[in-house]
Structure formats: C-alpha cells, structure tokens
Amino acid sequence: MSEATHEATISTTHADARVVAAALAPDNTDAMTTAVDGDAVRTTIVREDAGGLAASVDDYLVNLTVADAVCETARDTDNT
C-alpha cells in the first residue's frame, strides 16, 4: 500500500525573481522544489501529512516575505 501525499504549489511574482529564489534556497528542504520562470518563483512542497504540509508552507511564506523585502530594500537603496 502506498503512502498518500499532500502537495502545495506557491507561485509569486517578483522584480528580482532569481534573487528571491536564491535567497530561499538555503532553507528549502528535500520536500521542496523551486523554479524561476521570468518574474515568477514557483515552489512545490510535498509532504506525507497535511499538518507537515501546512507547517512547511507557513515557514516558506515567512521566508519568502523576508527575502522579497530584503530585495526591495536593496533595490531602493541602489536607486538613491
């Protein structure tokens, strides 16, 4: 009997998508795959249980928010 899995894909757009994805990479686990397509960052998370998936998505979104904010601050600083 095979184990059921739960999956979530999060797609966001960013002015510096490659930089945001690179900033997230150190915190990604083996259960996560991230790809960049133009200005989009798409991350898929697969976990065996719904609770683990929810926790991973929550952690990812916090890290994503920080990475995007840092990129925006750096971009704004370079333009002044």
C-alpha positions in Angstrom: 0.0 0.0 0.0 1.4 3.4 -1.0 1.6 6.4 1.3 -0.7 9.3 0.5 1.0 12.6 0.0 -0.2 16.2 0.2 1.1 18.8 -2.2 1.0 22.6 -2.5 2.4 24.9 -5.2 3.0 28.5 -4.4 3.6 30.9 -7.3 4.6 34.5 -6.7 6.0 37.3 -8.9 8.9 39.5 -8.0 11.0 42.2 -9.6 14.1 40.1 -8.8 12.7 36.5 -9.0 16.1 34.8 -9.4 17.5 36.7 -6.4 14.4 35.8 -4.3 14.7 32.2 -5.2 18.4 32.1 -4.4 17.7 33.7 -1.0 15.1 31.0 -0.3 17.3 28.0 -1.4 19.3 27.5 1.8 16.0 27.0 3.8 14.4 24.6 1.2 14.1 21.0 2.3 14.2 17.9 0.2 10.4 18.0 0.1 10.6 21.3 -1.9 11.4 22.2 -5.5 11.7 25.8 -6.7 11.8 27.1 -10.3 12.1 30.6 -11.7 10.2 31.5 -14.9 10.7 35.1 -15.8 9.4 37.1 -12.9 7.7 34.1 -11.2 9.0 31.9 -8.4 7.2 28.6 -8.2 7.7 26.3 -5.3 6.1 22.9 -4.8 6.1 21.3 -1.4 5.2 17.6 -1.0 4.6 16.1 2.5 3.2 12.9 3.8 0.7 14.6 6.1 -1.4 17.7 5.9 -0.1 19.1 9.2 3.5 18.9 8.0 2.5 20.5 4.7 0.8 23.3 6.5 3.9 23.9 8.7 6.2 23.8 5.6 4.0 26.3 3.7 3.9 28.6 6.7 7.7 28.6 7.1 8.2 29.1 3.3 5.8 32.1 3.3 7.6 33.8 6.2 11.0 33.2 4.4 9.5 34.4 1.1 8.2 37.6 2.7 11.7 38.4 4.2 13.6 37.6 1.0 11.3 39.8 -1.1 11.5 42.7 1.5 15.3 42.5 1.5 15.5 42.5 -2.3 13.1 45.5 -2.4 15.2 47.4 0.2 18.4 46.7 -1.7 16.8 47.8 -5.0 15.5 51.0 -3.3 18.9 51.7 -1.7 20.7 51.3 -5.1 18.3 53.9 -6.7 19.1 56.6 -4.2 
